[in-house]
Amino acid sequence: MASQLINQLTQPFNPKDFKDEFSEKLMQVIEEKAKGKGAKVKQMKPTTTTTTIDLMESLKASLKTSSRKKAS
């Protein structure tokens, strides 16, 4: 079943379907710096979440609820 799914979703690799945007932007920054211009690079803001989930506790809780429901 897994092999059949993989075969259905597999396509031939065509490098023309992909564009390397990172290298292009990096080259632009390098060229601007070489000309003496300041690089225009966006500063990324760090993302943090205020809520965290304890995965082990969630797993234990799900096992407790599933053990109560017995298969018939």
C-alpha positions in Angstrom: 0.0 0.0 0.0 2.8 2.4 0.9 4.7 1.5 -2.3 1.6 2.2 -4.4 1.1 5.6 -2.7 4.7 6.5 -3.4 4.4 5.4 -7.0 1.3 7.6 -7.4 2.9 10.7 -6.0 6.3 10.3 -7.6 7.2 12.5 -10.5 10.4 12.9 -12.5 12.7 15.5 -11.2 13.0 18.6 -13.4 15.4 21.2 -12.1 13.8 23.9 -14.2 10.7 23.7 -11.9 12.8 25.1 -9.1 14.3 28.6 -8.7 17.1 29.4 -6.3 15.8 32.6 -4.8 18.2 32.6 -1.9 21.3 32.6 -4.1 19.9 35.4 -6.2 19.2 37.6 -3.2 22.6 36.8 -1.7 24.3 37.8 -4.9 22.4 41.1 -4.9 23.6 41.8 -1.3 27.2 41.0 -2.2 27.1 43.2 -5.3 25.6 46.1 -3.4 28.3 45.8 -0.7 31.0 45.6 -3.4 29.8 48.9 -4.8 30.0 50.4 -1.3 26.2 50.6 -0.8 24.6 49.5 2.4 22.8 46.2 2.1 19.1 46.4 2.4 18.4 43.3 4.4 15.2 42.9 6.4 15.7 42.2 10.0 13.7 39.3 11.1 11.8 39.5 14.4 12.2 36.5 16.6 8.9 34.6 17.0 8.1 33.1 20.4 5.0 31.4 21.6 3.7 32.0 25.1 2.1 28.6 25.4 3.9 25.4 25.3 2.5 21.9 25.2 4.1 19.1 27.2 4.1 16.4 24.6 4.8 13.6 27.1 1.9 14.6 29.3 -0.4 14.8 26.2 0.7 11.4 25.2 0.1 9.9 28.6 -3.4 11.6 28.8 -4.3 10.2 25.4 -3.2 6.7 26.4 -5.3 6.9 29.5 -8.4 7.8 27.6 -7.8 5.2 24.9 -7.2 2.4 27.5 -10.7 3.1 28.9 -12.2 2.6 25.5 -11.8 -1.1 24.8 -12.1 -2.5 21.3 -15.0 -4.9 20.8 
